[in-house]
Amino acid sequence: MQLPVEITYRGVAKSDEIERMVREKAARLDKFCDHINRCDVAIEQPNHNHKKGNPFRVRIDLTVTPGHELVAEDRETAGDSYQPLAKAVHDAFKTMERQLRHLVEKQRRE
């Protein structure tokens, strides 16, 4: 990537394991598209009193030349069963990977 990955934690303790996982998954995105300008990842736990459901929200903002912005988010929804933070990070990056592949295919056709 041209710029480093920016990771923001809100209501979640910073973890070396999660940070390493985010950086590895961001590097994987770089394999699909070599003109990523920016990658911002926000990891949040908006409601600390959750008894069930996914208490974590992971949002990825990616800027790709020329002027495309992609956003992927894994967040709590009604009826979700609890999932650990690592799973939320994994799911958000899988969603971003699909979006990025779609964009790259579209750019190749044009």
Biopython code that builds the backbone (N, CA, C, O; Angstrom):
import numpy as np
from Bio.PDB.StructureBuilder import StructureBuilder

atoms = [
    (1, "MET", "N", (0.835, -1.183, 0.000)),
    (1, "MET", "CA", (0.000, 0.000, 0.000)),
    (1, "MET", "C", (0.876, 1.240, 0.000)),
    (1, "MET", "O", (1.987, 1.242, 0.530)),
    (2, "GLN", "N", (0.352, 2.282, -0.601)),
    (2, "GLN", "CA", (1.115, 3.513, -0.649)),
    (2, "GLN", "C", (1.125, 4.216, 0.703)),
    (2, "GLN", "O", (2.133, 4.815, 1.077)),
    (3, "LEU", "N", (0.031, 4.154, 1.434)),
    (3, "LEU", "CA", (-0.060, 4.782, 2.752)),
    (3, "LEU", "C", (-0.256, 3.706, 3.812)),
    (3, "LEU", "O", (-0.816, 2.650, 3.520)),
    (4, "PRO", "N", (0.188, 3.954, 5.015)),
    (4, "PRO", "CA", (-0.009, 2.952, 6.064)),
    (4, "PRO", "C", (-1.484, 2.829, 6.447)),
    (4, "PRO", "O", (-2.287, 3.731, 6.211)),
    (5, "VAL", "N", (-1.804, 1.710, 7.032)),
    (5, "VAL", "CA", (-3.155, 1.461, 7.524)),
    (5, "VAL", "C", (-3.347, 2.256, 8.808)),
    (5, "VAL", "O", (-2.496, 2.225, 9.697)),
    (6, "GLU", "N", (-4.453, 2.957, 8.904)),
    (6, "GLU", "CA", (-4.786, 3.757, 10.080)),
    (6, "GLU", "C", (-5.862, 3.003, 10.865)),
    (6, "GLU", "O", (-6.958, 2.785, 10.350)),
    (7, "ILE", "N", (-5.565, 2.606, 12.096)),
    (7, "ILE", "CA", (-6.512, 1.845, 12.913)),
    (7, "ILE", "C", (-6.963, 2.707, 14.086)),
    (7, "ILE", "O", (-6.139, 3.260, 14.813)),
    (8, "THR", "N", (-8.280, 2.816, 14.264)),
    (8, "THR", "CA", (-8.859, 3.597, 15.345)),
    (8, "THR", "C", (-9.675, 2.671, 16.234)),
    (8, "THR", "O", (-10.478, 1.875, 15.748)),
    (9, "TYR", "N", (-9.461, 2.785, 17.542)),
    (9, "TYR", "CA", (-10.211, 1.984, 18.516)),
    (9, "TYR", "C", (-11.139, 2.911, 19.279)),
    (9, "TYR", "O", (-10.711, 3.954, 19.772)),
    (10, "ARG", "N", (-12.408, 2.535, 19.380)),
    (10, "ARG", "CA", (-13.382, 3.323, 20.148)),
    (10, "ARG", "C", (-14.134, 2.387, 21.085)),
    (10, "ARG", "O", (-14.928, 1.557, 20.642)),
    (11, "GLY", "N", (-13.884, 2.526, 22.357)),
    (11, "GLY", "CA", (-14.560, 1.689, 23.341)),
    (11, "GLY", "C", (-14.026, 0.270, 23.400)),
    (11, "GLY", "O", (-14.621, -0.601, 24.034)),
    (12, "VAL", "N", (-12.901, 0.042, 22.736)),
    (12, "VAL", "CA", (-12.272, -1.280, 22.697)),
    (12, "VAL", "C", (-10.809, -1.107, 23.085)),
    (12, "VAL", "O", (-10.139, -0.188, 22.615)),
    (13, "ALA", "N", (-10.327, -1.983, 23.932)),
    (13, "ALA", "CA", (-8.911, -1.928, 24.308)),
    (13, "ALA", "C", (-8.048, -2.309, 23.111)),
    (13, "ALA", "O", (-8.350, -3.265, 22.396)),
    (14, "LYS", "N", (-6.986, -1.563, 22.903)),
    (14, "LYS", "CA", (-6.064, -1.834, 21.810)),
    (14, "LYS", "C", (-5.401, -3.177, 22.045)),
    (14, "LYS", "O", (-4.955, -3.480, 23.151)),
    (15, "SER", "N", (-5.339, -3.981, 20.988)),
    (15, "SER", "CA", (-4.792, -5.319, 21.095)),
    (15, "SER", "C", (-3.762, -5.536, 19.990)),
    (15, "SER", "O", (-4.034, -5.261, 18.821)),
    (16, "ASP", "N", (-2.587, -6.025, 20.358)),
    (16, "ASP", "CA", (-1.556, -6.314, 19.359)),
    (16, "ASP", "C", (-2.021, -7.395, 18.391)),
    (16, "ASP", "O", (-1.713, -7.342, 17.200)),
    (17, "GLU", "N", (-2.758, -8.370, 18.899)),
    (17, "GLU", "CA", (-3.245, -9.465, 18.058)),
    (17, "GLU", "C", (-4.222, -8.944, 17.002)),
    (17, "GLU", "O", (-4.119, -9.304, 15.829)),
    (18, "ILE", "N", (-5.159, -8.105, 17.411)),
    (18, "ILE", "CA", (-6.135, -7.550, 16.463)),
    (18, "ILE", "C", (-5.432, -6.618, 15.479)),
    (18, "ILE", "O", (-5.742, -6.628, 14.287)),
    (19, "GLU", "N", (-4.492, -5.818, 15.967)),
    (19, "GLU", "CA", (-3.763, -4.908, 15.071)),
    (19, "GLU", "C", (-2.974, -5.700, 14.021)),
    (19, "GLU", "O", (-2.958, -5.333, 12.846)),
    (20, "ARG", "N", (-2.331, -6.768, 14.443)),
    (20, "ARG", "CA", (-1.590, -7.615, 13.504)),
    (20, "ARG", "C", (-2.541, -8.229, 12.471)),
    (20, "ARG", "O", (-2.223, -8.280, 11.282)),
    (21, "MET", "N", (-3.689, -8.686, 12.924)),
    (21, "MET", "CA", (-4.683, -9.285, 12.030)),
    (21, "MET", "C", (-5.174, -8.265, 11.000)),
    (21, "MET", "O", (-5.293, -8.583, 9.816)),
    (22, "VAL", "N", (-5.459, -7.044, 11.451)),
    (22, "VAL", "CA", (-5.921, -5.992, 10.544)),
    (22, "VAL", "C", (-4.854, -5.684, 9.500)),
    (22, "VAL", "O", (-5.165, -5.557, 8.316)),
    (23, "ARG", "N", (-3.612, -5.563, 9.925)),
    (23, "ARG", "CA", (-2.529, -5.252, 8.978)),
    (23, "ARG", "C", (-2.299, -6.380, 7.970)),
    (23, "ARG", "O", (-2.014, -6.116, 6.802)),
    (24, "GLU", "N", (-2.421, -7.625, 8.410)),
    (24, "GLU", "CA", (-2.274, -8.759, 7.499)),
    (24, "GLU", "C", (-3.394, -8.765, 6.460)),
    (24, "GLU", "O", (-3.149, -8.992, 5.275)),
    (25, "LYS", "N", (-4.610, -8.518, 6.906)),
    (25, "LYS", "CA", (-5.749, -8.517, 5.987)),
    (25, "LYS", "C", (-5.694, -7.322, 5.034)),
    (25, "LYS", "O", (-6.105, -7.434, 3.878)),
    (26, "ALA", "N", (-5.196, -6.192, 5.505)),
    (26, "ALA", "CA", (-5.033, -5.025, 4.637)),
    (26, "ALA", "C", (-3.969, -5.298, 3.573)),
    (26, "ALA", "O", (-4.122, -4.896, 2.419)),
    (27, "ALA", "N", (-2.907, -5.974, 3.958)),
    (27, "ALA", "CA", (-1.865, -6.331, 2.991)),
    (27, "ALA", "C", (-2.422, -7.280, 1.935)),
    (27, "ALA", "O", (-2.019, -7.229, 0.773)),
    (28, "ARG", "N", (-3.340, -8.137, 2.338)),
    (28, "ARG", "CA", (-3.977, -9.046, 1.386)),
    (28, "ARG", "C", (-4.802, -8.263, 0.362)),
    (28, "ARG", "O", (-4.840, -8.634, -0.811)),
    (29, "LEU", "N", (-5.463, -7.183, 0.795)),
    (29, "LEU", "CA", (-6.226, -6.350, -0.138)),
    (29, "LEU", "C", (-5.317, -5.755, -1.203)),
    (29, "LEU", "O", (-5.715, -5.589, -2.355)),
    (30, "ASP", "N", (-4.092, -5.438, -0.801)),
    (30, "ASP", "CA", (-3.121, -4.843, -1.724)),
    (30, "ASP", "C", (-2.779, -5.795, -2.864)),
    (30, "ASP", "O", (-2.356, -5.346, -3.930)),
    (31, "LYS", "N", (-2.953, -7.097, -2.663)),
    (31, "LYS", "CA", (-2.696, -8.069, -3.733)),
    (31, "LYS", "C", (-3.726, -7.962, -4.849)),
    (31, "LYS", "O", (-3.419, -8.249, -6.006)),
    (32, "PHE", "N", (-4.956, -7.548, -4.507)),
    (32, "PHE", "CA", (-6.019, -7.445, -5.501)),
    (32, "PHE", "C", (-5.966, -6.139, -6.269)),
    (32, "PHE", "O", (-6.405, -6.068, -7.416)),
    (33, "CYS", "N", (-5.428, -5.104, -5.638)),
    (33, "CYS", "CA", (-5.419, -3.777, -6.244)),
    (33, "CYS", "C", (-4.161, -3.047, -5.782)),
    (33, "CYS", "O", (-3.959, -2.848, -4.584)),
    (34, "ASP", "N", (-3.329, -2.653, -6.721)),
    (34, "ASP", "CA", (-2.065, -2.017, -6.341)),
    (34, "ASP", "C", (-2.139, -0.492, -6.289)),
    (34, "ASP", "O", (-1.121, 0.169, -6.086)),
    (35, "HIS", "N", (-3.330, 0.072, -6.472)),
    (35, "HIS", "CA", (-3.444, 1.526, -6.402)),
    (35, "HIS", "C", (-4.428, 1.976, -5.314)),
    (35, "HIS", "O", (-5.305, 2.809, -5.542)),
    (36, "ILE", "N", (-4.249, 1.395, -4.130)),
    (36, "ILE", "CA", (-5.001, 1.814, -2.948)),
    (36, "ILE", "C", (-4.251, 2.981, -2.317)),
    (36, "ILE", "O", (-3.060, 2.878, -2.021)),
    (37, "ASN", "N", (-4.956, 4.091, -2.112)),
    (37, "ASN", "CA", (-4.316, 5.284, -1.551)),
    (37, "ASN", "C", (-4.410, 5.359, -0.038)),
    (37, "ASN", "O", (-3.507, 5.875, 0.621)),
    (38, "ARG", "N", (-5.510, 4.841, 0.517)),
    (38, "ARG", "CA", (-5.756, 5.020, 1.939)),
    (38, "ARG", "C", (-6.585, 3.857, 2.447)),
    (38, "ARG", "O", (-7.474, 3.364, 1.753)),
    (39, "CYS", "N", (-6.287, 3.421, 3.667)),
    (39, "CYS", "CA", (-7.066, 2.377, 4.321)),
    (39, "CYS", "C", (-7.226, 2.748, 5.789)),
    (39, "CYS", "O", (-6.267, 2.709, 6.561)),
    (40, "ASP", "N", (-8.453, 3.108, 6.164)),
    (40, "ASP", "CA", (-8.767, 3.451, 7.555)),
    (40, "ASP", "C", (-9.678, 2.373, 8.121)),
    (40, "ASP", "O", (-10.670, 1.998, 7.496)),
    (41, "VAL", "N", (-9.342, 1.879, 9.297)),
    (41, "VAL", "CA", (-10.139, 0.842, 9.952)),
    (41, "VAL", "C", (-10.564, 1.368, 11.324)),
    (41, "VAL", "O", (-9.724, 1.775, 12.125)),
    (42, "ALA", "N", (-11.863, 1.356, 11.587)),
    (42, "ALA", "CA", (-12.401, 1.766, 12.885)),
    (42, "ALA", "C", (-12.992, 0.542, 13.568)),
    (42, "ALA", "O", (-13.836, -0.151, 12.999)),
    (43, "ILE", "N", (-12.546, 0.282, 14.780)),
    (43, "ILE", "CA", (-13.039, -0.840, 15.571)),
    (43, "ILE", "C", (-13.734, -0.253, 16.787)),
    (43, "ILE", "O", (-13.118, 0.455, 17.585)),
    (44, "GLU", "N", (-15.039, -0.555, 16.926)),
    (44, "GLU", "CA", (-15.835, 0.068, 17.981)),
    (44, "GLU", "C", (-16.619, -0.967, 18.778)),
    (44, "GLU", "O", (-16.951, -2.045, 18.284)),
    (45, "GLN", "N", (-16.898, -0.612, 19.999)),
    (45, "GLN", "CA", (-17.842, -1.356, 20.814)),
    (45, "GLN", "C", (-18.821, -0.312, 21.345)),
    (45, "GLN", "O", (-18.643, 0.204, 22.449)),
    (46, "PRO", "N", (-19.864, 0.003, 20.552)),
    (46, "PRO", "CA", (-20.736, 1.116, 20.898)),
    (46, "PRO", "C", (-21.559, 0.911, 22.164)),
    (46, "PRO", "O", (-21.863, 1.883, 22.855)),
    (47, "ASN", "N", (-21.925, -0.319, 22.483)),
    (47, "ASN", "CA", (-22.768, -0.564, 23.646)),
    (47, "ASN", "C", (-22.126, -1.634, 24.511)),
    (47, "ASN", "O", (-22.139, -2.813, 24.157)),
    (48, "HIS", "N", (-21.569, -1.234, 25.629)),
    (48, "HIS", "CA", (-20.852, -2.174, 26.499)),
    (48, "HIS", "C", (-21.785, -3.089, 27.278)),
    (48, "HIS", "O", (-21.325, -4.072, 27.859)),
    (49, "ASN", "N", (-23.065, -2.800, 27.308)),
    (49, "ASN", "CA", (-24.003, -3.582, 28.107)),
    (49, "ASN", "C", (-24.733, -4.654, 27.302)),
    (49, "ASN", "O", (-25.777, -5.146, 27.729)),
    (50, "HIS", "N", (-24.201, -5.010, 26.165)),
    (50, "HIS", "CA", (-24.832, -6.029, 25.332)),
    (50, "HIS", "C", (-24.857, -7.366, 26.038)),
    (50, "HIS", "O", (-23.855, -7.791, 26.612)),
    (51, "LYS", "N", (-25.990, -8.026, 25.999)),
    (51, "LYS", "CA", (-26.109, -9.372, 26.558)),
    (51, "LYS", "C", (-26.073, -10.424, 25.457)),
    (51, "LYS", "O", (-25.647, -11.556, 25.686)),
    (52, "LYS", "N", (-26.520, -10.048, 24.267)),
    (52, "LYS", "CA", (-26.460, -10.958, 23.132)),
    (52, "LYS", "C", (-26.294, -10.126, 21.875)),
    (52, "LYS", "O", (-26.400, -8.901, 21.914)),
    (53, "GLY", "N", (-26.038, -10.781, 20.781)),
    (53, "GLY", "CA", (-25.787, -10.071, 19.542)),
    (53, "GLY", "C", (-24.324, -9.687, 19.432)),
    (53, "GLY", "O", (-23.539, -9.925, 20.350)),
    (54, "ASN", "N", (-23.970, -9.103, 18.325)),
    (54, "ASN", "CA", (-22.585, -8.726, 18.088)),
    (54, "ASN", "C", (-22.309, -7.354, 18.692)),
    (54, "ASN", "O", (-22.826, -6.355, 18.191)),
    (55, "PRO", "N", (-21.516, -7.276, 19.747)),
    (55, "PRO", "CA", (-21.271, -5.981, 20.376)),
    (55, "PRO", "C", (-20.229, -5.130, 19.660)),
    (55, "PRO", "O", (-19.983, -3.994, 20.067)),
    (56, "PHE", "N", (-19.606, -5.658, 18.595)),
    (56, "PHE", "CA", (-18.529, -4.937, 17.918)),
    (56, "PHE", "C", (-18.980, -4.433, 16.559)),
    (56, "PHE", "O", (-19.827, -5.036, 15.901)),
    (57, "ARG", "N", (-18.390, -3.307, 16.152)),
    (57, "ARG", "CA", (-18.600, -2.774, 14.817)),
    (57, "ARG", "C", (-17.226, -2.507, 14.213)),
    (57, "ARG", "O", (-16.382, -1.860, 14.835)),
    (58, "VAL", "N", (-17.008, -3.002, 13.016)),
    (58, "VAL", "CA", (-15.748, -2.806, 12.302)),
    (58, "VAL", "C", (-16.084, -2.146, 10.970)),
    (58, "VAL", "O", (-16.888, -2.662, 10.194)),
    (59, "ARG", "N", (-15.460, -1.005, 10.718)),
    (59, "ARG", "CA", (-15.709, -0.261, 9.477)),
    (59, "ARG", "C", (-14.380, -0.027, 8.778)),
    (59, "ARG", "O", (-13.399, 0.385, 9.398)),
    (60, "ILE", "N", (-14.362, -0.295, 7.477)),
    (60, "ILE", "CA", (-13.160, -0.107, 6.663)),
    (60, "ILE", "C", (-13.478, 0.907, 5.575)),
    (60, "ILE", "O", (-14.433, 0.731, 4.818)),
    (61, "ASP", "N", (-12.684, 1.966, 5.495)),
    (61, "ASP", "CA", (-12.791, 2.972, 4.441)),
    (61, "ASP", "C", (-11.550, 2.861, 3.574)),
    (61, "ASP", "O", (-10.426, 2.966, 4.064)),
    (62, "LEU", "N", (-11.761, 2.649, 2.292)),
    (62, "LEU", "CA", (-10.655, 2.454, 1.362)),
    (62, "LEU", "C", (-10.802, 3.451, 0.219)),
    (62, "LEU", "O", (-11.884, 3.588, -0.353)),
    (63, "THR", "N", (-9.730, 4.142, -0.112)),
    (63, "THR", "CA", (-9.729, 5.040, -1.261)),
    (63, "THR", "C", (-8.836, 4.455, -2.334)),
    (63, "THR", "O", (-7.677, 4.116, -2.095)),
    (64, "VAL", "N", (-9.415, 4.344, -3.537)),
    (64, "VAL", "CA", (-8.709, 3.731, -4.663)),
    (64, "VAL", "C", (-8.659, 4.742, -5.802)),
    (64, "VAL", "O", (-9.666, 5.371, -6.127)),
    (65, "THR", "N", (-7.500, 4.894, -6.399)),
    (65, "THR", "CA", (-7.336, 5.780, -7.546)),
    (65, "THR", "C", (-8.135, 5.219, -8.711)),
    (65, "THR", "O", (-8.093, 4.001, -8.888)),
    (66, "PRO", "N", (-8.829, 5.952, -9.492)),
    (66, "PRO", "CA", (-8.982, 7.401, -9.511)),
    (66, "PRO", "C", (-10.283, 7.840, -8.843)),
    (66, "PRO", "O", (-11.329, 7.872, -9.491)),
    (67, "GLY", "N", (-10.232, 8.168, -7.596)),
    (67, "GLY", "CA", (-11.355, 8.775, -6.895)),
    (67, "GLY", "C", (-12.479, 7.853, -6.458)),
    (67, "GLY", "O", (-13.617, 8.304, -6.324)),
    (68, "HIS", "N", (-12.201, 6.591, -6.235)),
    (68, "HIS", "CA", (-13.229, 5.679, -5.737)),
    (68, "HIS", "C", (-13.065, 5.523, -4.230)),
    (68, "HIS", "O", (-11.949, 5.417, -3.721)),
    (69, "GLU", "N", (-14.185, 5.510, -3.532)),
    (69, "GLU", "CA", (-14.148, 5.248, -2.094)),
    (69, "GLU", "C", (-15.059, 4.065, -1.806)),
    (69, "GLU", "O", (-16.232, 4.061, -2.177)),
    (70, "LEU", "N", (-14.497, 3.061, -1.137)),
    (70, "LEU", "CA", (-15.246, 1.867, -0.770)),
    (70, "LEU", "C", (-15.374, 1.810, 0.742)),
    (70, "LEU", "O", (-14.439, 2.149, 1.468)),
    (71, "VAL", "N", (-16.536, 1.380, 1.209)),
    (71, "VAL", "CA", (-16.786, 1.257, 2.636)),
    (71, "VAL", "C", (-17.366, -0.120, 2.901)),
    (71, "VAL", "O", (-18.331, -0.533, 2.257)),
    (72, "ALA", "N", (-16.772, -0.828, 3.853)),
    (72, "ALA", "CA", (-17.297, -2.115, 4.293)),
    (72, "ALA", "C", (-17.468, -2.056, 5.792)),
    (72, "ALA", "O", (-16.657, -1.469, 6.508)),
    (73, "GLU", "N", (-18.539, -2.676, 6.254)),
    (73, "GLU", "CA", (-18.828, -2.588, 7.676)),
    (73, "GLU", "C", (-19.413, -3.909, 8.150)),
    (73, "GLU", "O", (-20.255, -4.508, 7.481)),
    (74, "ASP", "N", (-18.963, -4.347, 9.294)),
    (74, "ASP", "CA", (-19.566, -5.481, 9.981)),
    (74, "ASP", "C", (-20.048, -4.923, 11.303)),
    (74, "ASP", "O", (-19.249, -4.483, 12.130)),
    (75, "ARG", "N", (-21.354, -4.943, 11.501)),
    (75, "ARG", "CA", (-21.896, -4.324, 12.708)),
    (75, "ARG", "C", (-23.014, -5.158, 13.274)),
    (75, "ARG", "O", (-23.510, -6.096, 12.650)),
    (76, "GLU", "N", (-23.391, -4.785, 14.472)),
    (76, "GLU", "CA", (-24.446, -5.513, 15.149)),
    (76, "GLU", "C", (-25.768, -5.337, 14.419)),
    (76, "GLU", "O", (-26.087, -4.248, 13.942)),
    (77, "THR", "N", (-26.530, -6.415, 14.338)),
    (77, "THR", "CA", (-27.875, -6.361, 13.788)),
    (77, "THR", "C", (-28.779, -7.192, 14.677)),
    (77, "THR", "O", (-28.320, -8.091, 15.382)),
    (78, "ALA", "N", (-30.041, -6.890, 14.639)),
    (78, "ALA", "CA", (-30.996, -7.609, 15.488)),
    (78, "ALA", "C", (-30.980, -9.088, 15.141)),
    (78, "ALA", "O", (-31.015, -9.457, 13.967)),
    (79, "GLY", "N", (-30.928, -9.916, 16.140)),
    (79, "GLY", "CA", (-30.971, -11.356, 15.925)),
    (79, "GLY", "C", (-29.622, -12.014, 15.733)),
    (79, "GLY", "O", (-29.531, -13.241, 15.711)),
    (80, "ASP", "N", (-28.574, -11.223, 15.594)),
    (80, "ASP", "CA", (-27.241, -11.825, 15.461)),
    (80, "ASP", "C", (-26.848, -12.510, 16.749)),
    (80, "ASP", "O", (-27.165, -12.040, 17.841)),
    (81, "SER", "N", (-26.161, -13.615, 16.614)),
    (81, "SER", "CA", (-25.602, -14.230, 17.810)),
    (81, "SER", "C", (-24.247, -13.588, 18.070)),
    (81, "SER", "O", (-23.659, -12.967, 17.184)),
    (82, "TYR", "N", (-23.771, -13.744, 19.273)),
    (82, "TYR", "CA", (-22.490, -13.136, 19.652)),
    (82, "TYR", "C", (-21.368, -13.662, 18.766)),
    (82, "TYR", "O", (-21.295, -14.860, 18.491)),
    (83, "GLN", "N", (-20.517, -12.786, 18.331)),
    (83, "GLN", "CA", (-19.307, -13.209, 17.629)),
    (83, "GLN", "C", (-18.132, -12.407, 18.177)),
    (83, "GLN", "O", (-18.276, -11.227, 18.494)),
    (84, "PRO", "N", (-16.987, -13.038, 18.285)),
    (84, "PRO", "CA", (-15.815, -12.340, 18.821)),
    (84, "PRO", "C", (-15.329, -11.256, 17.857)),
    (84, "PRO", "O", (-15.702, -11.237, 16.684)),
    (85, "LEU", "N", (-14.502, -10.369, 18.368)),
    (85, "LEU", "CA", (-13.972, -9.263, 17.580)),
    (85, "LEU", "C", (-13.215, -9.750, 16.352)),
    (85, "LEU", "O", (-13.341, -9.159, 15.279)),
    (86, "ALA", "N", (-12.438, -10.806, 16.488)),
    (86, "ALA", "CA", (-11.675, -11.326, 15.347)),
    (86, "ALA", "C", (-12.600, -11.722, 14.200)),
    (86, "ALA", "O", (-12.259, -11.515, 13.036)),
    (87, "LYS", "N", (-13.740, -12.276, 14.503)),
    (87, "LYS", "CA", (-14.709, -12.674, 13.468)),
    (87, "LYS", "C", (-15.304, -11.437, 12.801)),
    (87, "LYS", "O", (-15.495, -11.427, 11.585)),
    (88, "ALA", "N", (-15.595, -10.405, 13.572)),
    (88, "ALA", "CA", (-16.120, -9.161, 13.010)),
    (88, "ALA", "C", (-15.104, -8.526, 12.059)),
    (88, "ALA", "O", (-15.477, -8.032, 10.994)),
    (89, "VAL", "N", (-13.821, -8.537, 12.438)),
    (89, "VAL", "CA", (-12.753, -8.005, 11.577)),
    (89, "VAL", "C", (-12.673, -8.829, 10.294)),
    (89, "VAL", "O", (-12.604, -8.275, 9.198)),
    (90, "HIS", "N", (-12.683, -10.139, 10.435)),
    (90, "HIS", "CA", (-12.610, -11.042, 9.287)),
    (90, "HIS", "C", (-13.766, -10.783, 8.312)),
    (90, "HIS", "O", (-13.550, -10.678, 7.104)),
    (91, "ASP", "N", (-14.985, -10.681, 8.835)),
    (91, "ASP", "CA", (-16.155, -10.473, 7.990)),
    (91, "ASP", "C", (-16.110, -9.126, 7.267)),
    (91, "ASP", "O", (-16.479, -9.045, 6.096)),
    (92, "ALA", "N", (-15.668, -8.079, 7.943)),
    (92, "ALA", "CA", (-15.572, -6.763, 7.313)),
    (92, "ALA", "C", (-14.545, -6.784, 6.175)),
    (92, "ALA", "O", (-14.782, -6.199, 5.118)),
    (93, "PHE", "N", (-13.417, -7.447, 6.385)),
    (93, "PHE", "CA", (-12.404, -7.521, 5.324)),
    (93, "PHE", "C", (-12.857, -8.399, 4.164)),
    (93, "PHE", "O", (-12.500, -8.123, 3.019)),
    (94, "LYS", "N", (-13.630, -9.445, 4.425)),
    (94, "LYS", "CA", (-14.178, -10.265, 3.341)),
    (94, "LYS", "C", (-15.129, -9.438, 2.481)),
    (94, "LYS", "O", (-15.115, -9.538, 1.255)),
    (95, "THR", "N", (-15.957, -8.620, 3.134)),
    (95, "THR", "CA", (-16.872, -7.743, 2.400)),
    (95, "THR", "C", (-16.078, -6.747, 1.555)),
    (95, "THR", "O", (-16.417, -6.514, 0.395)),
    (96, "MET", "N", (-15.025, -6.159, 2.127)),
    (96, "MET", "CA", (-14.190, -5.214, 1.384)),
    (96, "MET", "C", (-13.493, -5.909, 0.216)),
    (96, "MET", "O", (-13.374, -5.337, -0.868)),
    (97, "GLU", "N", (-13.044, -7.113, 0.431)),
    (97, "GLU", "CA", (-12.373, -7.857, -0.631)),
    (97, "GLU", "C", (-13.318, -8.057, -1.828)),
    (97, "GLU", "O", (-12.907, -7.895, -2.977)),
    (98, "ARG", "N", (-14.571, -8.405, -1.555)),
    (98, "ARG", "CA", (-15.550, -8.579, -2.639)),
    (98, "ARG", "C", (-15.769, -7.270, -3.385)),
    (98, "ARG", "O", (-15.802, -7.252, -4.616)),
    (99, "GLN", "N", (-15.918, -6.171, -2.639)),
    (99, "GLN", "CA", (-16.120, -4.869, -3.273)),
    (99, "GLN", "C", (-14.916, -4.468, -4.125)),
    (99, "GLN", "O", (-15.073, -3.953, -5.232)),
    (100, "LEU", "N", (-13.733, -4.706, -3.607)),
    (100, "LEU", "CA", (-12.509, -4.342, -4.317)),
    (100, "LEU", "C", (-12.352, -5.168, -5.588)),
    (100, "LEU", "O", (-11.980, -4.630, -6.631)),
    (101, "ARG", "N", (-12.629, -6.462, -5.514)),
    (101, "ARG", "CA", (-12.566, -7.311, -6.716)),
    (101, "ARG", "C", (-13.547, -6.823, -7.774)),
    (101, "ARG", "O", (-13.218, -6.773, -8.959)),
    (102, "HIS", "N", (-14.746, -6.466, -7.345)),
    (102, "HIS", "CA", (-15.757, -5.958, -8.276)),
    (102, "HIS", "C", (-15.277, -4.668, -8.946)),
    (102, "HIS", "O", (-15.421, -4.508, -10.158)),
    (103, "LEU", "N", (-14.708, -3.751, -8.162)),
    (103, "LEU", "CA", (-14.208, -2.490, -8.700)),
    (103, "LEU", "C", (-13.073, -2.725, -9.696)),
    (103, "LEU", "O", (-13.045, -2.112, -10.763)),
    (104, "VAL", "N", (-12.144, -3.604, -9.351)),
    (104, "VAL", "CA", (-11.018, -3.882, -10.238)),
    (104, "VAL", "C", (-11.495, -4.490, -11.548)),
    (104, "VAL", "O", (-10.998, -4.125, -12.613)),
    (105, "GLU", "N", (-12.452, -5.413, -11.487)),
    (105, "GLU", "CA", (-13.015, -5.988, -12.723)),
    (105, "GLU", "C", (-13.682, -4.924, -13.562)),
    (105, "GLU", "O", (-13.534, -4.908, -14.784)),
    (106, "LYS", "N", (-14.420, -4.030, -12.917)),
    (106, "LYS", "CA", (-15.083, -2.947, -13.625)),
    (106, "LYS", "C", (-14.062, -2.032, -14.287)),
    (106, "LYS", "O", (-14.254, -1.624, -15.432)),
    (107, "GLN", "N", (-12.983, -1.702, -13.589)),
    (107, "GLN", "CA", (-11.953, -0.825, -14.154)),
    (107, "GLN", "C", (-11.252, -1.500, -15.324)),
    (107, "GLN", "O", (-10.889, -0.820, -16.283)),
    (108, "ARG", "N", (-11.054, -2.795, -15.278)),
    (108, "ARG", "CA", (-10.391, -3.501, -16.372)),
    (108, "ARG", "C", (-11.248, -3.515, -17.623)),
    (108, "ARG", "O", (-10.728, -3.456, -18.737)),
    (109, "ARG", "N", (-12.576, -3.595, -17.445)),
    (109, "ARG", "CA", (-13.483, -3.600, -18.590)),
    (109, "ARG", "C", (-13.547, -2.233, -19.266)),
    (109, "ARG", "O", (-13.797, -2.150, -20.468)),
    (110, "GLU", "N", (-13.324, -1.164, -18.506)),
    (110, "GLU", "CA", (-13.457, 0.190, -19.076)),
    (110, "GLU", "C", (-12.230, 0.636, -19.824)),
    (110, "GLU", "O", (-12.200, 1.747, -20.353)),
]
sb = StructureBuilder()
sb.init_structure("model")
sb.init_model(0)
sb.init_chain("A")
sb.init_seg("    ")
for serial, (resi, resn, name, xyz) in enumerate(atoms, 1):
    if name == "N":
        sb.init_residue(resn, " ", resi, " ")
    sb.init_atom(name, np.array(xyz, "f"), 0.0, 1.0, " ", f" {name:<3s}", serial, name[0])
structure = sb.get_structure()
